[in-house]
Amino acid sequence: MRDVLPEWLRTINVFRYQEAWATWVWLSQHLLGLVCGVLFFTHFFSWTGVLWWLGFALVHAHFFHTFWYHRYCSHRAFRFRHLWVARLIYWLNPLMIKEETYVIPHFVHHKISDTPGDPYGPRNGYWGTVSATESANFFNRQMSQKEFNFCDRFLAHIPSFWNSEDRFRATGSFEKRWLYPLRFLVCNGFWFTLFLAIGRPDLLMAFYFAALTFLLIMRDFNYRGHDEHSEHEPKLDTKSLAVNQWFYGIVASEWHDNHHRFSTSAKAGFERLELDVSFAITRLLHKLGILESYVDSSRGYEREIVKVIAGRKARQNSEAFSTTVHPRE
């Protein structure tokens, strides 16, 4: 914590860093969720409201996070037939994560998982990983032209307004700086207007408190989704410490070991009991004609899991044979 706190304070220092303004917009969304949570419990509490809160949290997790940020923005696991749908999600996403600060660190995370430089995972410590979402607002303005062009192409499918290389070097932002605070106003203005227009301020409070709830779960997942002490079997991705966990799988369709092995797949829950709501949404939207295509790595998983299980049995037989021939004293 002693090492993390100075770094975190740097990320909110608007007097020294232009990028810190984006951090304050991001933290304002957290504060909005906190205020709504307090009002929910003090003025609008009901057990029905609790059910709405839990339901909204699942919508935020499976759709606004995993479907949008993780599988579309980060991995392009599917393609929209109608770009206006992508624009609608982009402008009205109540999680308000700035796409570039999710996508590029996520690429780095996959590229060098669980090694120095990975922004997430147990090696950074709990607080180091939890606070990494603020540090993600800061990019190296002195990156090479080749690196900038790569990032620019990597973000091109997201329906935003992007800076030129010169503007990026001046502002530290790939997205035009005025856009993020404008999105904050448009998004929250829409949801406030919608819920108040139907006369349900209680649902408004539950909706925003649910968004905060998931944002905190997401920070926790960035740490616990990789476990260096796990004995999880069978392990698919041997290049990382990613593990499949029931809680994050059911709550957010995040079967993390599966995902690291088949990162471009719109489906991560390959086993019968591995619930993947985000993929169910993907298939539904595809049937409705909203999505043009999607990637499903189920067959690749089936081939891979056979090899993994066969290898595990071979190791077990070898260990059993070794114990029989050379019994422990």
N, C-alpha and C positions, 0 to 999 in steps of 0.2 A: 504493500500500500504506500510505503514511503517513496518508492520509485514511480508509482503510477500517478499519484496525486499531482505532482508538478507538471507532468505531461498533460493530464486532463485539464488543468487550469490554463495551460498554454492554448488548448483548443478552443477556449471560450474568451480569449483575450482579444476583443474587437479593436482595442486601441493599437494593437501591434500587427494583427493579421486580418486581412480582408476575409479570408475563408471562415473566420469565426462567426461571421454573421449567419452563415448557413447552419452552423452548430446551434445558434440561438433559436433559429426557426424550428429546428428539429427538437430542441428541448422545450420549446413553447408548446409543441404538440403533446409532449409528455405532461407538461403542467396542465394543459387543458383536460387531459384524461384524468389527472389527479383531482382537479376541482370538481369535475363531473362525478367522480367516484365518491367524493365526500358528500356532495349534494344527493347522490343516489341513496346513500345509507342514512342521511340525516333528514331528508325531506320526501323522498320518493320510494322508500323501501317497501317491497312486497315480495313474497315468495315467487309469484309469477314474474316479477321483475328480475329475480335471480336467474330464472330459467331463460329469460330474454338475454341477460348478460352473458350466460354461458353459451347460448346459441350464437350471439354476435361474435363472441371470442373465436368460435369455431369457423365462422365465415371469414373473419379477419385472417385466421391462421391458414386455412386451406385455400382460400381464393385470393385475397389481396396480397398475402405473402408468398405462399408456395407456388400457386398458379402463375402469379404475375412476376414477382421479383426473382424467384428462384428458377423456375422452369422456363419462363419466357425471356425475361430480361437477361439473365445470366447465361442460360444454356441454349436458348432458341430451340426448345424441344418441340415447338409447334409454330405454325404460321397462321396469321389472321387472313381470312378472305376479305374482310371488310375492315380497313384500317381505322375507321371511325370508332369501332368497338375498342380497339387498343387505346385510342386517344381518350375515350370516355373513362376507362380504367385509370389511365395516367393522371387525368385531372381530378378524379373523384376518389382516389385511394386514401382512406382515412389514416393509414399508417404513416404517410408522409415521409417515407424514406427517400432521400434523393437518389435516383437510380444509379448515377455514376459512382456514388459512395458505397453502393451495395455490389454492383457488378464487377468493378475493377479489383477491389480487395478480394472478392470471391474468386476471381480468376487466379490471383496470386495464391490464395488458400489452396486451390486444387493443384496448382503448379508445384508448390513446395510444401505440401502438407506435413505438419509436425516437424518442421526443420526451422532453423533460425530465419526469421523474416516472415513466417506465416503469421498473419494478424490474429488468428483464432487458435483455440486448442489449449490443452492442459499445460503445455510447456511455458505459456505466458503467465501462468497463475490465474486465479479466478478473476481478480479485479482488473488485471491487465487485459484479459479477454473481454470482460463486460464493458470496459470503457473504450474498447477499440472502435465502437461505432461512432464515437466523436472524432477520434483521430483520423478516421476514414475520410473526413472532409478535406484533408490536406494532401495534395499531390505535389510531386517534385516538378516545379516549374521549369527546371533546367534539364528535364528529360530530353533525350535526343529526338530529332525529327522522326526517325524510324519508330521510336517508342510512342510518340504522339500519334502518328498515323495508325499504328496498331490499335491504340485505345479508341481513336476516332471511328475506325471501322467496327470495332467491337461493340460500340454503342449505337451504331447507325440505324439499327432496326427499331430502336425505341423512339416513339413519336414526340420528340422534344425539339427545341431550338438550340443548335450547337454553336459554340464559339469557333472562330478561326484559330489557327495556331498562335498568331500574335496576341489575340485577346485572351487565350488560355494562359500564355506566359505573363500577361499583365494582371490577370485576376485570379489565377489558380483554379479556375472552374471550367470544365468542359461545357457544361450547360450555361446559357446566358444568365448572368447573375440576378437579373430582375425577375426571372421566371419562377424561382423557388418561392419567394415571399408571395408572389401573385397566386401561385397554386395553393398556398396555405390559405389565403383569403377566399379563393373560389371554392375550394374543397369544403372547408368548414362552413362557409356561407350556405352552400347547397344543403349539407346535412342538417344544419340548424333550421333552415327554412322548411325543409321537408318534414321533419318531425314536429316542429311547432305548428305547421300548417294543418297537420292531421290531429292536432291537439294532444300530442303524446310527449310532453317534456320528460316523463319518466323513461321512455324508450331512448330519448336523446342521451340522457345521463348513462343509461346502461350501455349504449352504443360506444360512447367515448371511453367509458371505464373499461369496456372489453378491449378496445384498441390498446390502451395502456397495459392491460393485463398481458396481452400477447407480446407487446414490445419487450416487456420484462422477461417473459418466457423465452423469447428469441435470443436475448442477451445470454441467458442461462444456457440455452442450447449451444451457442457458439463455443462454450467451454466444455459442456458435458457430452457433446456429440462425438468427441474423440476421447477415448479412455485408454491410457497407457497401461492400466492394470487390469483391463478386461480380459476375460477368458472366453469371450463370445465365439461360438462355433456354429456353423462353418464361416470362416472369414474369407470374403471375396476379394477385397482390395488390400493387397499386402503392402502397398506403398504408403498407406496412411494408417492412423489409429482409429479411423471412423468405425462406429459400431451401430448396429440396429438396436433401437430401444423402443419398447412398447409405448411409453408415454408420448414421446415426440412423434412416433409413427401414427398413433391414433389421433392425437391432438392436431397435428399439422402435416400429415402425409410425409414425414421426414424419416424414411428408412435409410439411414445415412451411409452404412456400409454398401448397401445396394446402389445408392446414388453415386458414391465415389467410383464404383466399378463401371457403372453405366450412366455417366453424368449427363449425356445429351438425351436421355430417355424421358418422355413425358410421364412414364410410369416408373415408380420406385418400389411399390409394394407388390412383389412378384409371387409370394407365397399366399395360400388361400386365406390365412388369418391376418395377413399384412394389409390392413385397411388403407386404401389410397383414395381418399375423397377427391383430391385434386385431379387425379387421372379420370375419375368418374365425371367430373365437371368438363374435362377436356373432351372426352368421348361424346358427352351430351352436346356440347357446343359444335363439335364436328358434325354430328348428325343433323343439327339445326342449320348447318351451312355457314356458321359464323367463323369456324376455323377451316382453313384449306387443307391442312395435313398435320400430322404429328408423328413423333418417333416413339415406337414401342419396342423395347429391347427384351421382351419376354423370351423369345427364342434363344437369344444370346445368353440370357440368364440360365435357361434350362441346360444348355450345353456346358456352361461354366460350372454350375452347381454339381453336375455329375462328376466332373474332374476333381472338384474340391473335395467332395465326399469320398471319392475313390482314393485320393491322396491321404485323407485322414485315416481311412481304414487301413491303408498300407502302413502308415506310421504306427498305428495301434498294434497291428500284427507284428511289426518289427520289434516294437517295445516288448510285446508279450513273449516273443521268441527269445529276445535277449535276456529277459527275466528268467525264462525257463532254463536256458543254457548256462547262464551265469547268475544263479540265485543270489539274492542279497544275503550277506552274513548277518 
